[in-house]
């Protein structure tokens, strides 16, 4: 037992020394660049989070940077008292779930047939879909099309146009072709299973990584998106929360009754309230990532590199 333990320790030391020898100047430069890139994402988030829970005096005197001063949650109390914000948050969550489910269904129905090498016309269909990644009609033709379909100022204009993307289809098709053994399909065909049954009972259960990856892509994109709502929606009730935040920041001061000081005894700086609203709209989508992280990395690597 002692000999095995010593042998294992020696192997670990050799691996560590080998890694240290392999770490050269290029690796150090890469690590520094990655660290700087991470900071460009983390520091603004910390700045906004710190301002959202800092006191009025500290914010107005520009003393808050990356750490809160004079902890105060009055801005969040004001945010959670706004029925409009709660409604828009719920509406954004609804369209996010709808578009995510729709995209996963459509991608499955397209990627699975195109992953079968015996499908007639497989190559022309794939090329036709691939062309849409490089050429688009533009904003005005898209607007006219949605207008003719009577989708403007409806919830479906925020869901249906993003229900399918060629890039996601290629990822899923590649995953099906390289990660699920063909022998499983052959065995199912011998047992008399239909193609739809093979998809739902074999391919989908074995493809959790790619489904989790594409679900995360879709959910984040829909949650953070507001360009389509800006062009296609006039009804304020159908505007996602990100569009409200965009209009709020663009106008420099919130115009909602959120700033009505009659509702709350103490005054809240507009800047603090804006930061609280940004955190209110950002945190929900951040909470999803930890549950999908283990599938996310595997799905991207297998779906994008192989094939």
C-alpha positions as CSV (number, residue, x, y, z in Angstrom):
1,X,0.0,0.0,0.0
2,X,2.8,2.4,0.8
3,X,4.6,1.6,-2.4
4,X,1.4,2.3,-4.4
5,X,0.8,5.6,-2.5
6,X,4.4,6.8,-3.2
7,X,4.1,5.8,-6.9
8,X,0.9,7.8,-7.2
9,X,2.5,10.8,-5.5
10,X,5.5,10.6,-7.8
11,X,3.2,10.5,-10.9
12,X,1.3,13.6,-9.6
13,X,4.6,15.5,-9.1
14,X,5.8,14.5,-12.6
15,X,2.5,15.8,-14.1
16,X,2.7,19.1,-12.2
17,X,6.4,19.6,-13.1
18,X,5.5,18.8,-16.8
19,X,2.8,21.4,-16.7
20,X,5.1,24.0,-15.2
21,X,7.7,23.3,-17.9
22,X,5.0,23.6,-20.5
23,X,3.9,27.1,-19.2
24,X,5.9,29.6,-21.3
25,X,5.6,33.2,-22.3
26,X,2.8,32.6,-24.8
27,X,0.7,30.8,-22.2
28,X,1.2,33.7,-19.7
29,X,0.2,36.3,-22.3
30,X,-2.9,34.2,-23.1
31,X,-3.8,34.0,-19.4
32,X,-3.4,37.7,-19.0
33,X,-5.6,38.5,-22.0
34,X,-8.3,36.1,-20.8
35,X,-8.1,37.7,-17.3
36,X,-8.6,41.2,-18.9
37,X,-11.5,40.0,-21.0
38,X,-13.1,38.5,-17.9
39,X,-12.7,41.7,-16.0
40,X,-14.4,43.7,-18.8
41,X,-17.5,41.5,-18.1
42,X,-17.3,41.3,-14.3
43,X,-16.4,44.9,-13.3
44,X,-19.3,46.7,-15.0
45,X,-21.6,44.1,-13.4
46,X,-20.1,44.8,-10.0
47,X,-20.3,48.5,-10.5
48,X,-24.1,48.3,-11.3
49,X,-24.7,45.9,-8.4
50,X,-22.8,48.1,-6.0
51,X,-24.7,51.2,-7.0
52,X,-28.1,49.5,-6.7
53,X,-27.6,48.8,-2.9
54,X,-25.6,51.9,-2.0
55,X,-27.0,54.9,0.0
56,X,-28.3,58.0,-1.7
57,X,-25.4,60.2,-0.4
58,X,-22.7,57.8,-1.7
59,X,-24.2,57.5,-5.1
60,X,-24.8,61.3,-5.6
61,X,-21.2,62.0,-4.5
62,X,-19.8,59.5,-7.0
63,X,-18.1,57.5,-4.3
64,X,-19.4,54.0,-5.4
65,X,-17.3,52.0,-7.9
66,X,-16.9,48.3,-7.3
67,X,-18.0,48.0,-3.6
68,X,-21.3,49.4,-2.1
69,X,-21.2,52.1,0.5
70,X,-24.0,52.7,3.0
71,X,-26.1,49.6,2.3
72,X,-29.6,50.4,1.4
73,X,-32.3,48.2,-0.4
74,X,-34.8,51.0,-0.8
75,X,-34.4,50.9,-4.6
76,X,-35.2,47.2,-4.8
77,X,-38.3,47.9,-2.6
78,X,-39.4,50.5,-5.1
79,X,-38.8,48.1,-8.0
80,X,-40.8,45.2,-6.5
81,X,-43.6,47.6,-5.7
82,X,-44.0,48.4,-9.4
83,X,-46.8,46.3,-10.9
84,X,-45.6,47.3,-14.4
85,X,-42.1,45.9,-13.9
86,X,-43.4,42.7,-12.5
87,X,-45.8,42.3,-15.4
88,X,-43.1,43.0,-18.0
89,X,-40.8,40.5,-16.3
90,X,-43.4,37.8,-16.4
91,X,-44.2,38.6,-20.0
92,X,-40.5,38.4,-20.9
93,X,-40.2,35.1,-19.2
94,X,-43.3,33.8,-21.1
95,X,-42.0,34.7,-24.5
96,X,-38.6,33.3,-23.6
97,X,-40.0,29.9,-22.6
98,X,-42.3,29.9,-25.7
99,X,-39.5,30.7,-28.2
100,X,-37.1,28.2,-26.5
101,X,-39.5,25.3,-26.7
102,X,-40.5,26.2,-30.3
103,X,-36.9,26.4,-31.5
104,X,-36.0,23.1,-29.9
105,X,-39.0,21.4,-31.5
106,X,-38.3,22.8,-35.0
107,X,-34.6,22.1,-34.8
108,X,-35.3,18.5,-33.8
109,X,-37.7,18.0,-36.7
110,X,-35.1,19.5,-39.2
111,X,-31.8,18.3,-37.8
112,X,-32.8,14.6,-37.4
113,X,-33.8,14.0,-41.0
114,X,-30.8,15.9,-42.3
115,X,-28.5,13.8,-40.1
116,X,-29.7,10.6,-41.9
117,X,-27.2,9.9,-44.8
118,X,-29.9,8.0,-46.7
119,X,-32.3,11.0,-46.9
120,X,-33.0,11.8,-50.6
121,X,-32.0,15.4,-51.4
122,X,-30.2,15.8,-48.1
123,X,-27.3,17.9,-49.6
124,X,-29.4,20.5,-51.6
125,X,-31.7,21.0,-48.6
126,X,-28.7,21.5,-46.3
127,X,-27.2,24.0,-48.7
128,X,-30.5,25.9,-49.0
129,X,-30.7,26.3,-45.2
130,X,-27.0,27.2,-45.0
131,X,-27.5,30.1,-47.5
132,X,-29.8,31.8,-45.0
133,X,-26.9,32.3,-42.7
134,X,-25.1,34.5,-45.2
135,X,-28.0,36.3,-47.0
136,X,-31.0,38.0,-45.5
137,X,-33.9,40.1,-46.9
138,X,-33.3,43.0,-44.5
139,X,-35.4,44.8,-42.0
140,X,-37.9,46.5,-44.4
141,X,-39.0,43.2,-46.2
142,X,-39.2,41.5,-42.9
143,X,-41.5,44.2,-41.6
144,X,-43.7,44.0,-44.6
145,X,-43.9,40.3,-44.4
146,X,-44.9,40.3,-40.7
147,X,-47.4,43.1,-41.5
148,X,-49.0,41.0,-44.3
149,X,-49.2,38.0,-41.9
150,X,-51.0,40.2,-39.3
151,X,-48.3,39.5,-36.7
152,X,-47.5,43.1,-35.8
153,X,-48.4,44.1,-32.2
154,X,-49.0,40.5,-31.2
155,X,-47.1,38.2,-29.0
156,X,-46.3,35.9,-31.9
157,X,-44.1,38.5,-33.6
158,X,-41.7,38.1,-30.7
159,X,-41.8,34.3,-30.8
160,X,-42.2,32.9,-34.3
161,X,-39.4,34.8,-36.2
162,X,-36.8,33.4,-33.8
163,X,-38.1,29.9,-33.8
164,X,-35.5,28.5,-36.2
165,X,-31.8,29.4,-37.0
166,X,-29.5,27.6,-39.4
167,X,-26.5,27.8,-37.1
168,X,-28.3,26.0,-34.3
169,X,-29.6,23.4,-36.8
170,X,-26.1,22.6,-37.9
171,X,-24.9,22.2,-34.3
172,X,-27.8,19.8,-33.6
173,X,-27.4,17.9,-36.8
174,X,-23.6,17.4,-36.2
175,X,-24.3,16.2,-32.7
176,X,-26.8,13.6,-34.0
177,X,-24.4,12.4,-36.6
178,X,-21.4,12.0,-34.3
179,X,-22.7,11.3,-30.8
180,X,-25.5,8.8,-31.3
181,X,-24.4,5.4,-32.7
182,X,-26.2,4.3,-35.9
183,X,-26.5,0.8,-34.4
184,X,-29.2,2.1,-32.0
185,X,-31.3,3.3,-34.9
186,X,-30.8,0.0,-36.8
187,X,-31.9,-2.0,-33.8
188,X,-35.0,0.2,-33.4
189,X,-35.9,-0.2,-37.0
190,X,-35.6,-4.0,-36.8
191,X,-38.0,-3.8,-33.8
192,X,-40.5,-1.9,-35.9
193,X,-40.0,1.6,-34.4
194,X,-41.0,4.6,-36.6
195,X,-38.7,7.5,-37.2
196,X,-40.6,9.7,-34.9
197,X,-40.3,7.1,-32.1
198,X,-36.6,6.8,-32.8
199,X,-36.2,10.5,-32.5
200,X,-38.2,10.9,-29.2
201,X,-37.1,7.7,-27.5
202,X,-33.4,7.4,-28.6
203,X,-31.9,10.6,-30.0
204,X,-33.5,13.2,-27.7
205,X,-32.7,11.4,-24.4
206,X,-29.1,10.8,-25.6
207,X,-28.7,14.4,-26.7
208,X,-29.2,16.4,-23.5
209,X,-25.9,18.4,-23.9
210,X,-26.8,19.9,-27.2
211,X,-30.4,20.5,-26.2
212,X,-29.2,22.3,-23.0
213,X,-26.7,24.3,-25.0
214,X,-29.2,25.5,-27.6
215,X,-31.8,26.1,-24.9
216,X,-29.3,28.4,-23.2
217,X,-28.4,30.2,-26.4
218,X,-32.1,30.8,-27.2
219,X,-33.2,31.8,-23.8
220,X,-30.3,34.3,-23.3
221,X,-30.9,35.8,-26.8
222,X,-34.6,36.2,-26.3
223,X,-34.3,37.5,-22.8
224,X,-31.8,40.2,-23.8
225,X,-33.3,41.0,-27.1
226,X,-35.4,44.1,-27.7
227,X,-34.7,45.1,-31.3
228,X,-37.6,43.2,-32.7
229,X,-40.0,44.6,-30.1
230,X,-38.7,48.1,-30.9
231,X,-39.6,47.7,-34.6
232,X,-42.7,45.5,-34.5
233,X,-44.5,46.3,-31.3
234,X,-46.3,49.5,-30.2
235,X,-48.4,48.1,-27.4
236,X,-46.6,48.8,-24.2
237,X,-48.0,45.6,-22.6
238,X,-46.2,43.5,-25.2
239,X,-42.8,45.1,-24.8
240,X,-40.2,43.0,-23.0
241,X,-38.4,44.3,-20.0
242,X,-35.2,44.9,-21.8
243,X,-36.9,47.4,-24.1
244,X,-38.3,49.2,-21.1
245,X,-34.8,49.5,-19.6
246,X,-33.4,50.7,-23.0
247,X,-36.0,53.5,-23.1
248,X,-35.4,54.3,-19.5
249,X,-31.6,54.7,-19.9
250,X,-32.0,56.5,-23.2
251,X,-34.3,59.1,-21.5
252,X,-31.8,59.5,-18.6
253,X,-34.5,59.4,-16.0
254,X,-37.3,56.8,-15.4
255,X,-40.7,58.3,-16.3
256,X,-42.8,55.6,-14.6
257,X,-44.6,56.2,-11.3
258,X,-41.7,54.2,-9.9
259,X,-40.1,57.6,-8.9
260,X,-43.3,58.9,-7.3
261,X,-41.9,59.8,-3.9
262,X,-45.4,59.8,-2.4
263,X,-45.2,56.0,-2.4
264,X,-42.0,55.8,-0.5
265,X,-40.9,58.1,2.3
266,X,-37.3,58.7,1.2
267,X,-36.1,59.9,-2.2
268,X,-34.1,57.6,-4.4
269,X,-31.6,58.9,-7.0
270,X,-32.6,57.9,-10.5
271,X,-29.2,56.4,-11.1
272,X,-29.6,54.0,-8.1
273,X,-33.1,53.1,-9.3
274,X,-31.8,52.4,-12.8
275,X,-29.1,50.1,-11.5
276,X,-31.7,48.2,-9.3
277,X,-33.9,47.8,-12.4
278,X,-31.0,46.5,-14.5
279,X,-30.1,43.9,-11.8
280,X,-33.8,43.0,-11.5
281,X,-33.9,42.2,-15.2
282,X,-30.4,40.5,-15.3
283,X,-30.3,38.1,-12.3
284,X,-33.2,35.8,-13.5
285,X,-31.4,34.7,-16.6
286,X,-28.1,34.4,-14.7
287,X,-29.7,31.9,-12.4
288,X,-30.3,29.4,-15.2
289,X,-26.7,29.0,-16.3
290,X,-25.4,27.0,-13.3
291,X,-28.0,24.3,-14.0
292,X,-27.0,24.0,-17.7
293,X,-23.2,24.5,-17.4
294,X,-22.2,20.8,-17.4
295,X,-24.2,20.2,-20.6
296,X,-23.3,23.5,-22.2
297,X,-19.5,22.8,-22.5
298,X,-20.0,19.3,-23.8
299,X,-22.7,20.3,-26.2
300,X,-20.6,23.1,-27.8
301,X,-17.5,20.9,-28.1
302,X,-19.2,17.9,-29.7
303,X,-21.7,19.9,-31.8
304,X,-19.2,22.3,-33.2
305,X,-15.9,20.5,-33.6
306,X,-16.8,17.0,-34.8
307,X,-17.9,16.3,-38.3
